[in-house]
Amino acid sequence: MIPVFPELKEIEPERVESDARLALEQRPEIYALDLLRHQLDIDHSEAMNDTLPAVDLVMSAAQDVGYRTDPKNDKGPFQLDAMLYVDVPIERRKARGKIQSVSGKISQLNAKRKLTEEKIIAEVEYAYAGLIGAYKQAYQAEQAVGYAEDLARRERRNFEEGLSDLLKVTLREQYAVESAEKAVDAKLLYFKEQADYRAALAEDQLPVTQSE
């Protein structure tokens, strides 16, 4: 059996804005930039931590054990010592230099992310324009097929009633076939544009798996 084309679906203009937001959530470029920003945040926190003093608490306990060594029981009592060490880094230029470097990278990344978002939104809008244009073309071609087939039927009926000739019937049927071929090409273009639109939204991408 000959397969049937899927139904043509028109996308309302109001949907483009929400689809653009969906693309920003699903596109791998944004995901990669977010991972890089997370790494830079960790580097910035580490550099900030290097400028802070280190505080260490050390505790020790001592207690003589065992049998008496003499009748006076000269074993000492239980002793507990606690010491607090505070290490203040005097040379902080390296940490501060790292903070400035990482902060600069974060600013560059934020600018890059904004440009990427604008590019993605433009791609969604461009893909929508191509899709809606292809939809109108395919819809009109489908209507033209109906008109051409109706004219061919009428011409065959006129021929059967002696009101037409074989040449006119052949021309009408040829026009119907050509209209059907144009409709197939128009629908093919529509589904290609639909695939481009879905690609702009990253709807068919494989799920991201994180390795342990």
Order of alpha helices (4+ residues) and beta strands (2+ residues): alpha-alpha-beta-beta-alpha-alpha
